[in-house]
């Protein structure tokens, strides 16, 4: 081997020593464990990538997470893409982000076939009944875990509480909360306050390495340096992958065609889904039912139940909506084939932009990692998002344990209050058991999911739940 060839081979090999084969195994493991919504998924990634494998340090992980919180789309999937890109360039990002989506896409497609072909199957409903209890416990455990890392002092705790009150009781838009928290953190750091700066503190995970102690190190990788050529290339490639199929479908079939409507509608959703699936579910449900007639009332919650209890991003529920839209307007195709194409199209235009946001923006975010004011803004955003995720956990608890809730409106308030007399005793008991198992006795995620699903089926066969 010549010196030039050896040098080229050496420069191409990752300096951190993690091969693509090992990365493939790790990202596959994360994908199969990615239950419980973004809070649980981020906690799983932190446990494996930071504490166990020590690929990246605590500071770099939180810095990447802060950026992903700012983006439209599923933050957990984008975080996986970001870290995969850091470790193994664009190929690593595609592998990490793509694998994060794949199990959920396969599961939702299979459940869509069952749902469309056989309707509301009682056994499937019973399975979901048990799984929801475990998912609720997993989400709460993840909120506590992330909160312990991100809420390092009283100021950050106060931001989280304010964010929760704002979004839960007053329906303050998520982007307003994010940008407000970011402004507070930025101005506070510029004013000399140290409360927004990352550090060890009592909130840091015990086993989390610093950036210098991680395999990637604290230096900026060569491929992570922003350049004009890189930015133009990324924009051209990923905008083309996203928008060319949309334009081709609209040109071929016209604006009134169901596939054109799916392509355009979910492309718009990809640009406004700040805060994840819950932030846009009400709007998507309204449009899908009332404007397009894709779904019947209540079917969005069925789709959400599928997404809640399968691995992958919760926003994967949009694949179910695309499936049902095309299934009910198949044209000359078999309904199942039409539904398959509709679901895949919805998933494509939902997730392709996620890779664009990361591959275009991550180099600039990495270059700003040492900027104290920017880091302060992002830390404040993460604290606020803890409050937002707690809001999601409570929303999920209301819709898991209670059969009915009363809307409270007036004096600026806008929230749903659960009707205590409508509590489902079996859902409450199973949720409480799952919380004790996971939070108190540290039962593993897969064991808890399996036990709760088995309990749901048992209750169904005993005639205790329908």
N, C-alpha and C positions, 0 to 999 in steps of 0.2 A: 504494500500500500504506500503510495506517495505521500510526501508531507502535506501537500495541498488537500489530498483526499482525506487524510487523517484529521486535518484541521477542520474540514467541512463536516466530517462525521461527528467530531467532538462538539462543534458549535450547534449541530442539529439535535444532539442528545440533551435531554432535560438535565439541568445542573442539580436538581433536587433528588434525582435518582428514582423517581416514581415512573415506571414504564406505563405505556398505554394499556397493556394487558391488565396490569394491576388496577389501573384507573377504571377500566371497563368493569372489573369485578366489583369494585367499591361503589361505582355509580349505579350498577344494577341492584346491589343490595339496598342502597338508599331509595331507589325507585320503588322497590317492592315493599318498603317499610313506610312509604310516604302517605300514611293515613292521617285523618284528624284535622285537615285544613292547614292553612299556612303556619299557624303557631306550632302545631305538632311537627310539621315537616321541617321547619327551620330548627327546631330543637333536635330532631334526628340528625340533621346535617351537622349541627354543632358538635353533638356527641361523637359522631364518627370522624368528621374531617379535622376538628380542632383537638378534641380531648383524646380520641383513640389513635388516629393515624398521624396527628400533628402535622398535617400538610401545610396549614396556614395558622397564624397566630390569632389570639383573641382580638387584637386591635384591627387587624386586616379584615377579619370576618365581619366585625361590627361595622367597619367602614363600608364594605361592600353591601351589607344588609341595609345600611342607611340609604345608600343610593337606590337600591332596588325598591325600597319603600316609596320613593318619589315617583316611580314609573307607573304608567298604566299597565295592567296585566297582572298575572300571578307572581308575586314577589318571590316565593320559594323557588319556582321554576327558573326565574331570572337569576336568583342567587346561585343556583346550581350551575347555570350557564356561565356566570361570571367567574366562579372559582375554577370550573373546568377550563375556561379560557386562560386564566392566570397560570394554571399548571401545564397545559399542553396546547396553547395557542387556539386558533379557530377550530381545529379538529376536536380538541378537548372540550370546547364550549358546546359544539354541536352534539357531541356524544353525551355529555352530562345533561344538557337541556332536553335533548331528544329522548333519552332513556327515562327522564323524569316524567315525560308525557305518555310514553308508550303503554305501560301497564293500565293506566286509567282509560286511555283511548280504547284499548281492547276490551276492558271490562264494561265500559259504558256502551260500546257497540253491541256486545253480547246481551246485556240487559235491555237494550233498546229493542232487539229482536224479540225477546221474551215479552216485553211490555206491549209491543205493537201486535204480536201474534196471538198472545193469550190473555191480554188484559191484566187486571189487578189480581195476580195469583196469590192466594192466601198464604202459601208457604213462603213466598218471597217477601210478602209484607211482614210476616212473623220474623223472618231473618233480619230484615231492616230494623224491626222493633228492638231486637236485642243488640244489634250493632250500634244503634244510635246512643244507647246508654254508655257503651265503652268509648265511643268517639267523644261524647261530652266530657268524660273523665280525662281522656287524653288531651283534649284542648285545654282544660283547666290546669292540668299538670304542666303543659307547655307554657301557659301564661305565667305561672309562678316561676318557671325555670328562666324564661327570657327576662321577666321582671327583675329577678335577682341579679342578672348580669347588667341590665341596662339602667336600672334605677339606683344609682350609686350614692345619691344624697337626697336631702329633702326637697331641693328645688326640682330635681328631675321627677321625684314622686309627685310633687305638686302639679307638674305639667301633665303627667299621666292621668291624675285625678280630674284635672280641668278638661282634658280631652274626652275622658269618659262621660263626664257630666254634659259636655257640649253636644256630643254625638248621640248619646242615649236619650237624654231628657229634652233637648232642644233641636235635634236633627240638624246640627251645624254640618254643612257639607265637608266631606273628608278632605278635599283639596285645601279648604280654608284652614282646617286644623293643621295640616302638614306645613303649609307655607307660613302660618302664624307661628308655629313652634320653631321652624327654621329661622325666622326673623329674630325671634327672642334669643335663640342660641347664638346667632351670628353677632347681633348687637351686644349681647352680654359678654361674649368673648372679646370683642373689640374694645369693650369698656374695661377689660382687665379681670373679669370674673373667671375663676378657674373651675367652677362647678360643672361646666359643660364639657370639660376635657376628659378624654378617656384615660383610664389608669387602672391600677390594680384594685384598690378599694375593697370594701366588703362585698360588693356586688359581683366581683369577678368569679368565674367558675374555678374551683379548686385545682382541677387538673388541666386547665387551659394554659398552653405555652404562650409566651410573648412572641412577637413577630420574629425577633432575632433567634429564638429557640426553635422555631418551626422549620420544616424541611425547605420551604420556599425562601425563608429568610426575610429580612426587612428591606432589602434593596429592590429597586424597580426593575423587573425583567426587561430585557431589550425589546421584546415584542409588545410590551405594554406602553411604549413611548408614543404619544400621539404625533402623527404626521399628516400633512395635507393629502398626500397620495393615499394613505390608508383610509382616511375619512371618505374621500371621493369613491374609492373602490368599494368599501363597505356599503355606502349609500346606494351605489348603482346596483350591486348584486342583490341586496336584500329588499330594496324597494321593487326591483324587477320581479323577484320571486313572489313578493306579496301582491303587487298590483297588476302585473301582466295577466295572470289567470283571471282576475276580476274583470279587467277590460275585455278580455277575449270572450268570457261568458256573456257579458252584457251586449257586446257587438254581435254575437252569434244568435242569442235568444231574445234579446230585447229587454227593456226595463221591467215589463210586467211579468216576466217568467219567474217562477219560484226560485230557481237557482241564482238568477241575477239578484233577486231580493235578498237571499241568504248571503251572497257574496258582499253586497253593499252594506247591509245592516250590520253584520258581524265585523266588517272592517271598521265601521264607525265605532262599534263597541270596543274594539281593540285599542282605540285612541282615548277612551274616556273611562276605562275600568280602574280608576284609582281606588285603592282600598280593597281590591279583589272582587270576588263574585258577589258578596252580599251588597256591595255598593250599587250594583246595577240590576240586581235580580228583579226588584219591583218594576223597574222600567221595562226590562226585557219581557217579563210576564205580561205586562199590560199591552205592549206592542204585539207580542206573539198571539195573544188571545183576541184582543179587540180590533187591532188594525189589520193584521195579516190572516187571522183565523188558523194559525198553525197548530195551536194547542187548545184544549178545552180547559175551562176553569179548574184550578187545582192540580193540573198536570205538571206545572212548573215545580211544585213542592215534591211530587213524585220523582222528578228528575233530580232535584236537589238531594233527595234521599239516596239516590244512586251514587251521586258524586260524593256525598258525605261518607259513604261506607265503602268506597273503592279507593285504591291508591291514586295519587296524582292530584293536580290542582282542582279546587272546587269549581273553577270556571269551566271545567270540562262539561258541566251541565249544558253549556251552549251546544256541544256536539249532539246531545239528546234532542234539543230544540230543532237543530238543523235536520236531524234524522226524521222526526215526526212531521216537519214541514214538507219535506219531499215525499215521505211515505203517503201522505194524504193528498198529494197532487203529483202522481207518478208519471203522468203523460203516457207515453207508449211503453215505458219500462215496467217491469215487475215491481210492485210496491216495495218489497224488501231491497231490491237493487237500487231503486230510486232513493230510499231512505239511507242506504249505505253511502251513496255518493253525496247526499245532502249533509250527512253527519261529518264525512271527511272534509267536505268543502268548508263547513263552519269551523272545524278544528284548524284547518290550514290558515284561514284568514285571521283566526284568533291568535295563533301562536307564532306565526312567521314574524310579525312585527316585534315580538319579544327578543328575538335574536338580533334584530336591527338595533333596538335600544341598547343592548349590551355591547355588541361589537363596535358600535359607533361611539358610545359614550364612555365606556369603561376606561379607555386609555386616558381620557381627560380627568376622570375621577381619581385614577391611580396617581396621576401627576399632582393632584391637589391633596394627597394624603397627608403631607406635612404642613398644610396650611391650617393654622390653629383656628382661625375664624370659621372656615368651612367645616372643619371637624366638629367645632362646637355646635354649628347649625345642624349637622347631621345627627349628633348625639341627642340634641333636643328633639329632633324629629322621631328618633327611635323611642324616646321616652313617651312622646305623645301617642305613638302607634301602639304601645303597650296598653294604654287606655282604650284605644279603638278595638284592639283584639279582645279585651275584656268585655266590651260592649257586644262583640260578636258571640262570645261564649255565653253571655246572659241571654242574648236573643235565641241562641240554639237551645239553652236550657228551658226557656219559656215554651218553645215549640216542641220540645221533647217530653216534658213532664206534665204540661197543662193542655187541656183540650180546648180551652177558650181564653181569649184575652180581650180586654176592653180598651179601645183607643182613647187616650187622654189628650185633649186639644184645648188650647186657650192660654192666655197670658204668656205666650211664647213657648209653652210646653208642647211637645209632640212625641209621645211614646205610647207603647202598648203595656198595659198593666194586666198581669195574669189574674184570672178569676180563681181564687183559692179553692172554691167549691168544685172547680172543674179539674182538679188534680187527678191524674191517672195513677192509681195506687201501685200498679205493677210497674209502670214506667219509672215512678219515683223510687220504688224499692230497688229495681235493677240498676238505676243510675247511682243511687247511694252505695250499693254494693260495689259497683265498678270504681267509684271514687275512692272508697276505702281500700280496695285492692291495689289500685295504682298509686294513690298518694300516700297511703299509710304503710302498706306492705310491699310496695315497689314491685308489683307483679309486672312482667314484661308486656309490651304492647300486643304482640301476637297472641299470647296466652289469654289476655283480657278480651280481645276481639273474639277469639274462638269460644271462650266460656260464655260470653254474653249472647253470641249468636245461637249457641246451643240452648241457652236458657230461654231465648225468645221462641225457638221452635218447640221447646217443651211446654211453655205456657200456651202455645197455639194448640197443640195436640190435647192438652188438658181442658181446652175450651175456655181458658181464662182470658185470652186476648183473641180478637178476631183478625 
